[in-house]
Amino acid sequence: MENVEEKVKSVLLEILDVKPEVIVPTASFIDDLNATSIDIVEILTALQNTFDVDISDEEAEKIQTVQDAVNFLKGAIAQK
């Protein structure tokens, strides 16, 4: 089974037109991966569906990098 990091990377590759090597933990969705606000909504929706978690608007605002997403998801999964 894929780990959280690999699943997040897979979701990002599906939605964004980027090369796999640019998806690093410190990559900002907007600044480094050139995600639009629509892309961000798609990413968050896909992550919610993939991991079967809810991401509130307040939490979503804090998720700005690949590592932010991984950290949030690991925490959400642990609370299940």
C-alpha positions as a Markdown table, in Angstrom:
| # | Residue | x | y | z |
|---|---|---|---|---|
| 1 | Met | 0.0 | 0.0 | 0.0 |
| 2 | Glu | 1.2 | 3.5 | -0.8 |
| 3 | Asn | 2.2 | 5.8 | 2.0 |
| 4 | Val | 0.6 | 9.2 | 2.6 |
| 5 | Glu | 3.4 | 11.0 | 0.8 |
| 6 | Glu | 3.1 | 8.9 | -2.4 |
| 7 | Lys | -0.7 | 9.2 | -2.4 |
| 8 | Val | -0.4 | 13.0 | -2.1 |
| 9 | Lys | 2.1 | 13.1 | -4.9 |
| 10 | Ser | -0.1 | 10.9 | -7.1 |
| 11 | Val | -3.1 | 13.3 | -6.5 |
| 12 | Leu | -0.9 | 16.3 | -7.4 |
| 13 | Leu | 0.4 | 14.7 | -10.5 |
| 14 | Glu | -3.2 | 13.9 | -11.6 |
| 15 | Ile | -4.4 | 17.5 | -11.2 |
| 16 | Leu | -1.3 | 19.7 | -11.9 |
| 17 | Asp | 0.8 | 19.7 | -15.0 |
| 18 | Val | 4.1 | 19.3 | -13.3 |
| 19 | Lys | 7.0 | 16.8 | -13.4 |
| 20 | Pro | 7.2 | 14.4 | -10.5 |
| 21 | Glu | 10.6 | 15.7 | -9.4 |
| 22 | Val | 9.2 | 19.2 | -8.6 |
| 23 | Ile | 6.8 | 17.7 | -6.0 |
| 24 | Val | 9.0 | 17.9 | -2.9 |
| 25 | Pro | 7.9 | 18.4 | 0.7 |
| 26 | Thr | 8.8 | 22.1 | 0.7 |
| 27 | Ala | 7.0 | 22.8 | -2.6 |
| 28 | Ser | 4.3 | 25.5 | -2.3 |
| 29 | Phe | 1.2 | 24.6 | -4.2 |
| 30 | Ile | 0.9 | 28.2 | -5.6 |
| 31 | Asp | 4.5 | 29.5 | -5.7 |
| 32 | Asp | 6.3 | 26.3 | -6.8 |
| 33 | Leu | 3.7 | 24.1 | -8.5 |
| 34 | Asn | 1.7 | 27.0 | -10.1 |
| 35 | Ala | -1.6 | 25.8 | -8.8 |
| 36 | Thr | -4.6 | 28.1 | -9.4 |
| 37 | Ser | -7.3 | 28.6 | -6.8 |
| 38 | Ile | -9.4 | 26.1 | -8.8 |
| 39 | Asp | -6.6 | 23.6 | -8.7 |
| 40 | Ile | -6.4 | 24.0 | -4.9 |
| 41 | Val | -10.1 | 23.2 | -4.6 |
| 42 | Glu | -9.6 | 20.1 | -6.8 |
| 43 | Ile | -6.6 | 19.0 | -4.8 |
| 44 | Leu | -8.3 | 19.4 | -1.5 |
| 45 | Thr | -11.4 | 17.6 | -2.7 |
| 46 | Ala | -9.3 | 14.7 | -4.2 |
| 47 | Leu | -7.3 | 14.4 | -0.9 |
| 48 | Gln | -10.6 | 14.3 | 1.1 |
| 49 | Asn | -11.9 | 11.6 | -1.2 |
| 50 | Thr | -8.6 | 9.6 | -1.3 |
| 51 | Phe | -8.1 | 9.6 | 2.4 |
| 52 | Asp | -11.7 | 9.7 | 3.5 |
| 53 | Val | -11.2 | 12.8 | 5.7 |
| 54 | Asp | -12.8 | 16.2 | 6.1 |
| 55 | Ile | -10.8 | 19.3 | 5.6 |
| 56 | Ser | -12.5 | 22.4 | 7.0 |
| 57 | Asp | -12.0 | 25.8 | 5.3 |
| 58 | Glu | -9.9 | 26.9 | 8.3 |
| 59 | Glu | -7.7 | 23.8 | 7.9 |
| 60 | Ala | -7.5 | 24.2 | 4.2 |
| 61 | Glu | -6.0 | 27.7 | 4.5 |
| 62 | Lys | -3.1 | 26.3 | 6.5 |
| 63 | Ile | -2.3 | 23.7 | 3.8 |
| 64 | Gln | 0.1 | 25.5 | 1.5 |
| 65 | Thr | 2.9 | 23.1 | 0.9 |
| 66 | Val | 3.2 | 19.4 | 0.1 |
| 67 | Gln | 4.4 | 18.8 | 3.6 |
| 68 | Asp | 1.5 | 20.7 | 5.1 |
| 69 | Ala | -0.9 | 18.4 | 3.3 |
| 70 | Val | 1.0 | 15.3 | 4.4 |
| 71 | Asn | 1.2 | 16.4 | 8.0 |
| 72 | Phe | -2.5 | 17.3 | 8.1 |
| 73 | Leu | -3.5 | 14.0 | 6.5 |
| 74 | Lys | -1.3 | 11.9 | 8.9 |
| 75 | Gly | -2.9 | 13.7 | 11.8 |
| 76 | Ala | -6.5 | 13.2 | 10.4 |
| 77 | Ile | -5.9 | 9.5 | 9.8 |
| 78 | Ala | -4.5 | 9.0 | 13.3 |
| 79 | Gln | -7.6 | 10.5 | 14.8 |
| 80 | Lys | -9.9 | 8.1 | 12.9 |
